[in-house]
Amino acid sequence: MRHSFLFMTVALTLIASPLGFSGTAGTAIRETAEFVLSKFGRGVAGQTLEEVTEATTKAVARHSDEVLPLLRKSGHAGFTALDEAGAKAPEVIKLYARRGDEAIWVISEPKKLAIFIKHGDAAADALLKHPGIADNLIGRFGGDAVGAMNSLSRQSAQRLSMVSDDGLLTATARSSELLTVVRKYGDEAMDFIWKNKGSLAVASVLTTFLADPQTYISGAKELIIDPIAAPIAKGTNWTLLILGVLVVVFLPFIARTLVKARSAINNHKNT
């Protein structure tokens, strides 16, 4: 039993070190480590060639030599990505194999990497298809935003981002369901939402639309807006509205302050 344990310990040590690989495999590992240092430097941790070689060896032991092209292209960020991905590290390697150099942009940025790890290949495709737009939407709305982004052209994705910033996707309890509609009907749905964004901010109108979106998108029916809600649906300037409310609320206080100030001035003049 004791000899068996000793054998396993030695075997694991060999696997986790450069000595565990010889010939072509060992050379490839060493060359990869040297290349990483020459291209990316010593990294934040100031790693030596021996340390990078050891890290490369461990990566190959866990994921086979398929990991080497990724490490050569991404450098220290590749090692970090594999560690962050944990059990999903093979998915990171597959992403690079599938998307090539494009994948490095996802792998090398922590926020994008986290989105990929959580939502998978479809999320990576969305990030690459709509850089600078998909990140925020997926971060806020998750899987529904992934599907929506992959269904849209660049212009439609920009419009979706704008209506999201304006609060349309959070205007009511069901507003985020618009993403499901966009995922299913693509640019056609986004075009309709863009033209009717004011109306769709009204809960009753949104509910009617979500019940049968294709009918409205195709133009077979038109959205009917309650006359009372119509002015709101056409677009409320919330900034002016809030300022107006504040003026009304604080008007008595302002008036009293002005009266006191005027009285103080008069008293000063009389003295």
Beta strands, then each sheet from edge to edge (+ up, - down):
end
